[in-house]
Amino acid sequence: MPNEIGIISAVNQRESNKYGVKIKDEWYGGYGVCPVKKGDTASIEYKLNGKYRNIIKIEREKETEATPNMRDNVVDDIHLQVCLKAAAQILTGTKVPASEVAQYSRELLKELWG
């Protein structure tokens, strides 16, 4: 049986004890109370019935902790620029070499944003 894993972009709970969930551009239908909510990552096992995708089993995926490889490089660059600017302002007027400004910026970045 086909299986789909993705982020739930919409949920439609009907009064008739039916529900629908949308992953990407496809809707899947099930019976009972919907066990997931919008924004959850879910795994759906379904059966094709003509143009309909009937849910056999739906499970919410376990949330994982953010890992360094899931970081946003643009945000990291902005954080680094903020730290460089702060370090430059703090150390203006001193005779601190550029290498120490860079080191101070890295320490500030690590302290503020990990």
N, C-alpha and C positions, 0 to 999 in steps of 0.2 A: 504494500500500500504506500502511496506517496506520503512524503513527509516535508514539512516546511518549517523553517526556523527564521524568526525575524521579530522586529519590533511592532507591537500592536499600535496601529495608527488610528483606529476607531473601534468602538464597541457599540452594539445596538441590542439592548435587552428589551425583548417584547413581553407584553402581558400574557401572551399565549404560551408561556413556558418555553420560548425559543430565544436564541440569541445569535448574533452574527459578530464576527471579528474580522478586521481588515489588516492584512499584512501586504505591504507594497501596494499593488493595485488590485489585489484579489480579495474577495469576500469568502468566508468560510462560515457555515451554519451549524449550530448545535442545539441540543435540547437541555432544558434546566436553567439553572442560574449560571451566568458566565463566571468562570473562575479566575479570569484575568481582567486587568484594566488597561486603559490607554497608557502607552509608554512602557509597559512591561515587555520583556523579551520572552517569547514563548515558542514552544515546539508543538506543532500540530500534526497529528496523524489523521489523514482524511481519506475518504472514498469518493471517487468521481461518480456522479449520478447525472448523466447528461451534462448540462452546463453548470450543475451545482456541485459544490465541494462540501460534503457532509462530514463533520468532525466526528471522528471515532474516539480520539484521545487528545486532550490539550493540557499541557503542563507549562507552568511558569519556569523559566530557566533561573538557576541560581545566580545571584548577583556576584560579580567578581570585584575584588578591590582594584582600584586604579593602579596600573603599573607604569613605570617610567616610559615604556614604549607606546603607551596610549596617550601621551601628552600632546598638546597642540603646540607645534613649533612656533607659530606666529605669536601666541600668547607668551611663550617663553622668551622670545626676542623682545617683546614689549617690556616684560618684567626686567630683563637685562638692561635695556635702555634707561628705564626709570632708575635702576640702581647706579648706572654709570653717571647719570645726571646728578643724582643725590651725592654720590662720592665726589664728583667734581666741585659741587657747590660747597660741600663740607670742607674740602681740602684746598679751596681757593685761597691764595695768599700765603700758603706754606711752601716750603721747598721740598715737598714730597715728590719723589720720582714717579713717572707714569706707571711703572710696574707695581708700585704700592697702591696707586689708585685703582688699577685693575684688580689687584688682590682684594682690596677692601670692597670693591663692587661685587666680586664673586661671593665673598663672605656674607654681604648684605642680601644678595639674591637667595643664597641658601637658607639664611635665617628667616626671611620673609615668606618665601614660596617653596621651600624644600628643594 
